[in-house]
């Protein structure tokens, strides 16, 4: 083989190696992103949901467990929409930050607020 042919083979092998490394990096990133939330992280997220619902519920005064259920349905619907999952148990590590941002900024929908106000008005 001529020196040029040897260089071409070396370059070809380097390119193939770089492509394989890049492919492995992408696969590792995908595996990490799609890893399920750890139990402690899932527990923290659940506690934060309860805290946020409690914060919002205080603005309505005393709510029954049924009325609080409305708030939980509302926030959980939003979480599933933000993450693009059918159930909270399907949340993955890649969803954690956007879901936490959503929880921290969450306010009930207008429909949920109106339903809660109707409950409050009916019980007075």
C-alpha positions, 0 to 999 in steps of 0.5 A, a space after each residue: 500500500 502506498 502512503 496515501 492509501 494507508 492514510 486513507 484507510 486510517 482516516 476511514 477507520 477513524 471516521 467509522 470509530 467516531 460514528 460508532 462513538 457518536 451512536 453510543 453517546 446518543 443511545 446512552 443519552 436516550 437510556 438516561 432520559 427515558 429512565 424511570 424516576 427513582 422512588 425518592 424523586 417520584 415521592 418528592 414530586 408527589 409531595 410537591 403536588 400535595 403542597 401546591 394543591 394545599 397552597 391553592 386550596 387555602 385561597 378558596 377557604 375550607 374545601 371538602 375532600 371532594 373539592 380538593 379532589 377537583 384540584 388534584 384532578 386538575 393538576 394531574 391532568 396538566 402534569 400528564 399533558 406537559 409530559 405527554 404521558 397517560 399516567 404519572 407512573 410513566 414519568 421519566 427523568 427527562 420529564 422531571 424539570 418541566 413537570 416541576 416547573 409546571 407544578 410550581 406555576 400551576 393554577 387551576 383551570 377556569 372550569 375548576 375554579 368555577 366548579 369550586 366556587 359553585 360548591 362553595 356557593 351551594 354550601 353557604 
